[in-house]
Amino acid sequence: MSAPSRLRIAVLVSGRGSNLQALIDARNDGVLPVDFALVASDKSHAPALRRAEEAGIATLALDPAGYATRAAYDADLFSRIVAAQPELIVLAGFMRILDDAAIAPWRGRMVNIHPSLLPKYPGLRTHARALDAGDRAHGASMHFVTGELDGGPVIAQVRVETRDGDTPASLAARLLPHEHQLLVATLALLAARRIALNADGIAFDGAPLAEPLRLAADGQLHP
């Protein structure tokens, strides 16, 4: 059996682009068989765009202020993404809620990385909310994108322990390298066509996935 072809991805970003850089580095190191169709942002000054440009990846900056509605913005954004012909869209720190009509055609072909152990703490301020609740475990999740904010089926998670004296900033900094590993490992499975979303939920190697995969110390995802 021949190996799967490389996965062509578009990445949506809003900020500094550390998750994007993790993907670029993994691609360059030969551990992630992806090709970048496009890196797009809602902020022209986003450092993530500079990272993409330095890596020779096509970029797009589209300002929402130029559109009458969120739906109009999303329709134009996704028409440009479609023109780049990605197989998968990756939300990597993209800080906008997307219109249902724009994302519906991408069901099962759009994923997001979120800094909490979903379904806990969708939305913003996840590290502060975990600490305020006294959680002893925190983490990050990779999930398929649906119309519900951070509510799509969860593919995989990584956990870190909280510590006495943690602040949101210290917890975020300790989680970040694990978040990068989670993103790369999940995309590697998607590139290998080992993960799919069907009518019954997520399938892993053709079998129903009852619980999210967990990132182990070896950097691999396991049931």
Phi, psi and omega in degrees: 000133181284154179289149177300149177291163179297145183271126181267121187237151166246140183240129177255132188221158174228344190233226190286335173086029179292324176293319175301316180298323177299321178292317179299314181298317180294322175298313182295327180280355178081014181259353181227109184277073179234156169238139182269115177282324187190145165241121185239150181216154173271001182228115184295336182268005184299126177303334179301324179296323179294322177300316180296316180299318180296334179269003178076025181262139177298139182233160177215128172243122184231117185274120180298338183296341182274008185236145184289328183220162175298320180297320180294319177298311183296323179298317179291317179303312184287333175295325178286324176296315179302320181297334179278350174060051173281157171270332185219141173253133181244119173270114185234079184081031176271117195259038177234146171277128186266148181290137182305318183296327181287323186270343184305317180293349184256016179304127182083358181232021177219129181231158181224146171254131186229134185276062169198169175271082181305143014276005176292138167058058166293159178087212190261174175056041186294320183293315179297320182293321178296318180291319180298328180277354181075023181295138176267349176228141178223179179170201181222156183227144168252129182218156171288145183272132173230184180290346179273130183303118179051031187246004181287167181304132184273126181275311189204155180219158170229142182244145168228151176278142170279159183233151173302134180088358178300145168245165175306323181291317181291322179293317178299318181294322180288327180285328192306312180297328177289324176300317178299316179298318180299315181299311182296315182295322179292317179294328177297320177292321177294321178295327178278002180060036179264348180240135176212152175252122178237188185297334182264358182125203183275137172248135177241118185052037175085354181250149179302139178262108185283325181227154178302145172298153180243137177280121181266175182297337179279003179081007181253157178264135182225149176297000000 
